[in-house]
Structure formats: C-alpha cells, structure tokens
Amino acid sequence: MNNMMAYCGLICSNCPAYIATQANDREGLEKAAANWNTEPDALICDGCKVAGQGRLAAFCSECQIRACAIARGYETCAPCADYETCEKLAGFHKYAPEARAALDQLRAGA
C-alpha cells in the first residue's frame, strides 16, 4: 500500500480506519470506532483525497482543512502562504503533531 498524505499532513494509509476499510475488515473498523467513540460505519474511508471517487469517514467529509486546501487547489497545506498562521491547522496539529512534522518536511523540501 502506498503512503497517502491527507491535506493536513496525516498519513491516510497509516490510519486504522483507512486500513480496515481497504481490507474490508469489519472487526478493525469496530476496534477503531471503539477507540474514537463513534460508529464503525462513520469510519469507512478511502482516504481524504478521493472526492467523488470513494468513501470518506464522517469527520473527514466535514473537515474544514480539507475543504480549504481543495478550494485553494493544494495537494497538502504545506505550500500555502497561510500555513504558519492558519488557526484551523494549528488547532488540529495540537492533537496530531506528527501531521505537522510531515508538512514541515514537505515545506523544507525533504
């Protein structure tokens, strides 16, 4: 499975919901749902860049970061001029510092 990075910097292909969806693993979805206090069907996801081509987890389909990056035509938030001052991104990265690190690497050209 290839690494797929979300607009926010998360690696979709490392996400338990994505992995379980791709493997058609209902038990994996149920386990992820228990960890995230949601229903398994809300986690069915083919990755956040599949608009019109696949399924999005409920929270991904409503993601303001995703919507902004799509509207601006970015593959990720890394090249955005507002990257350093984006409140949506900063708020999210408090809970997912690994996503910030991934985007910082892209910005540095790594």
C-alpha positions as YAML, in Angstrom:
chain: A
units: angstrom
residues:
- id: 1
  name: MET
  ca: [0.00, 0.00, 0.00]
- id: 2
  name: ASN
  ca: [1.40, 3.41, -0.99]
- id: 3
  name: ASN
  ca: [1.61, 6.20, 1.56]
- id: 4
  name: MET
  ca: [-1.21, 8.66, 1.06]
- id: 5
  name: MET
  ca: [-0.93, 12.02, 2.82]
- id: 6
  name: ALA
  ca: [-4.02, 13.97, 3.75]
- id: 7
  name: TYR
  ca: [-4.19, 17.71, 3.20]
- id: 8
  name: CYS
  ca: [-3.46, 18.23, 6.93]
- id: 9
  name: GLY
  ca: [-0.35, 16.05, 6.93]
- id: 10
  name: LEU
  ca: [-1.81, 12.86, 8.37]
- id: 11
  name: ILE
  ca: [-0.78, 9.72, 6.54]
- id: 12
  name: CYS
  ca: [-4.14, 8.25, 5.49]
- id: 13
  name: SER
  ca: [-2.54, 4.94, 4.63]
- id: 14
  name: ASN
  ca: [-1.46, 4.57, 8.30]
- id: 15
  name: CYS
  ca: [-4.93, 5.32, 9.65]
- id: 16
  name: PRO
  ca: [-6.70, 2.35, 11.27]
- id: 17
  name: ALA
  ca: [-10.00, 3.33, 9.63]
- id: 18
  name: TYR
  ca: [-8.42, 3.52, 6.16]
- id: 19
  name: ILE
  ca: [-6.54, 0.24, 6.66]
- id: 20
  name: ALA
  ca: [-9.67, -1.57, 7.87]
- id: 21
  name: THR
  ca: [-11.76, -0.14, 5.02]
- id: 22
  name: GLN
  ca: [-9.26, -1.21, 2.39]
- id: 23
  name: ALA
  ca: [-9.02, -4.71, 3.90]
- id: 24
  name: ASN
  ca: [-12.82, -4.95, 4.23]
- id: 25
  name: ASP
  ca: [-12.12, -5.66, 7.90]
- id: 26
  name: ARG
  ca: [-15.29, -5.02, 9.90]
- id: 27
  name: GLU
  ca: [-13.60, -6.04, 13.15]
- id: 28
  name: GLY
  ca: [-10.85, -3.46, 12.51]
- id: 29
  name: LEU
  ca: [-13.48, -0.76, 11.93]
- id: 30
  name: GLU
  ca: [-15.24, -1.75, 15.14]
- id: 31
  name: LYS
  ca: [-11.98, -1.56, 17.09]
- id: 32
  name: ALA
  ca: [-11.15, 1.87, 15.66]
- id: 33
  name: ALA
  ca: [-14.70, 3.04, 16.37]
- id: 34
  name: ALA
  ca: [-14.41, 1.95, 19.99]
- id: 35
  name: ASN
  ca: [-11.13, 3.88, 20.33]
- id: 36
  name: TRP
  ca: [-12.63, 7.01, 18.74]
- id: 37
  name: ASN
  ca: [-16.05, 6.77, 20.40]
- id: 38
  name: THR
  ca: [-18.01, 6.59, 17.16]
- id: 39
  name: GLU
  ca: [-19.87, 4.09, 15.00]
- id: 40
  name: PRO
  ca: [-17.92, 1.78, 12.67]
- id: 41
  name: ASP
  ca: [-19.83, 2.92, 9.58]
- id: 42
  name: ALA
  ca: [-18.74, 6.51, 10.27]
- id: 43
  name: LEU
  ca: [-15.14, 5.41, 9.75]
- id: 44
  name: ILE
  ca: [-15.43, 3.77, 6.33]
- id: 45
  name: CYS
  ca: [-12.86, 5.70, 4.32]
- id: 46
  name: ASP
  ca: [-10.85, 5.51, 1.11]
- id: 47
  name: GLY
  ca: [-8.64, 8.49, 2.02]
- id: 48
  name: CYS
  ca: [-9.45, 12.17, 2.10]
- id: 49
  name: LYS
  ca: [-8.40, 12.88, -1.49]
- id: 50
  name: VAL
  ca: [-10.99, 10.64, -3.11]
- id: 51
  name: ALA
  ca: [-13.75, 13.21, -3.63]
- id: 52
  name: GLY
  ca: [-16.32, 11.72, -5.95]
- id: 53
  name: GLN
  ca: [-14.28, 8.53, -6.29]
- id: 54
  name: GLY
  ca: [-14.68, 6.86, -2.92]
- id: 55
  name: ARG
  ca: [-15.88, 6.99, 0.63]
- id: 56
  name: LEU
  ca: [-14.85, 9.44, 3.34]
- id: 57
  name: ALA
  ca: [-15.03, 8.96, 7.09]
- id: 58
  name: ALA
  ca: [-17.68, 11.24, 8.57]
- id: 59
  name: PHE
  ca: [-15.20, 13.62, 10.18]
- id: 60
  name: CYS
  ca: [-13.06, 13.78, 7.01]
- id: 61
  name: SER
  ca: [-16.02, 14.68, 4.84]
- id: 62
  name: GLU
  ca: [-16.70, 17.67, 7.13]
- id: 63
  name: CYS
  ca: [-13.05, 18.72, 7.56]
- id: 64
  name: GLN
  ca: [-12.51, 22.47, 7.16]
- id: 65
  name: ILE
  ca: [-8.80, 21.95, 6.48]
- id: 66
  name: ARG
  ca: [-9.62, 19.60, 3.62]
- id: 67
  name: ALA
  ca: [-12.23, 21.99, 2.20]
- id: 68
  name: CYS
  ca: [-9.80, 24.92, 2.33]
- id: 69
  name: ALA
  ca: [-6.97, 23.02, 0.62]
- id: 70
  name: ILE
  ca: [-9.31, 21.83, -2.13]
- id: 71
  name: ALA
  ca: [-10.66, 25.36, -2.65]
- id: 72
  name: ARG
  ca: [-7.10, 26.69, -2.92]
- id: 73
  name: GLY
  ca: [-6.01, 23.88, -5.22]
- id: 74
  name: TYR
  ca: [-3.36, 22.37, -2.92]
- id: 75
  name: GLU
  ca: [-2.40, 18.71, -2.58]
- id: 76
  name: THR
  ca: [-1.48, 19.43, 1.06]
- id: 77
  name: CYS
  ca: [-1.39, 22.53, 3.23]
- id: 78
  name: ALA
  ca: [2.42, 22.65, 3.06]
- id: 79
  name: PRO
  ca: [2.75, 25.18, 0.19]
- id: 80
  name: CYS
  ca: [0.03, 27.52, 1.46]
- id: 81
  name: ALA
  ca: [1.13, 31.09, 2.18]
- id: 82
  name: ASP
  ca: [-1.09, 31.00, 5.30]
- id: 83
  name: TYR
  ca: [0.48, 27.79, 6.65]
- id: 84
  name: GLU
  ca: [2.23, 29.40, 9.62]
- id: 85
  name: THR
  ca: [-0.81, 31.44, 10.71]
- id: 86
  name: CYS
  ca: [-3.68, 29.06, 9.92]
- id: 87
  name: GLU
  ca: [-5.77, 28.64, 13.06]
- id: 88
  name: LYS
  ca: [-7.61, 25.57, 11.75]
- id: 89
  name: LEU
  ca: [-4.35, 23.78, 11.04]
- id: 90
  name: ALA
  ca: [-2.72, 24.87, 14.30]
- id: 91
  name: GLY
  ca: [-5.71, 23.67, 16.29]
- id: 92
  name: PHE
  ca: [-5.66, 20.29, 14.60]
- id: 93
  name: HIS
  ca: [-1.89, 19.91, 14.92]
- id: 94
  name: LYS
  ca: [-2.16, 20.24, 18.71]
- id: 95
  name: TYR
  ca: [-3.76, 16.79, 18.59]
- id: 96
  name: ALA
  ca: [-1.72, 15.41, 15.69]
- id: 97
  name: PRO
  ca: [1.85, 16.75, 15.93]
- id: 98
  name: GLU
  ca: [3.02, 14.01, 13.57]
- id: 99
  name: ALA
  ca: [0.91, 15.62, 10.85]
- id: 100
  name: ARG
  ca: [2.62, 18.97, 11.45]
- id: 101
  name: ALA
  ca: [6.03, 17.27, 11.25]
- id: 102
  name: ALA
  ca: [5.09, 15.68, 7.92]
- id: 103
  name: LEU
  ca: [4.01, 19.02, 6.45]
- id: 104
  name: ASP
  ca: [7.10, 20.75, 7.84]
- id: 105
  name: GLN
  ca: [9.21, 18.17, 5.98]
- id: 106
  name: LEU
  ca: [7.37, 18.95, 2.76]
- id: 107
  name: ARG
  ca: [7.88, 22.67, 3.29]
- id: 108
  name: ALA
  ca: [11.60, 22.08, 3.83]
- id: 109
  name: GLY
  ca: [11.76, 20.16, 0.57]
- id: 110
  name: ALA
  ca: [12.56, 16.84, 2.20]
...
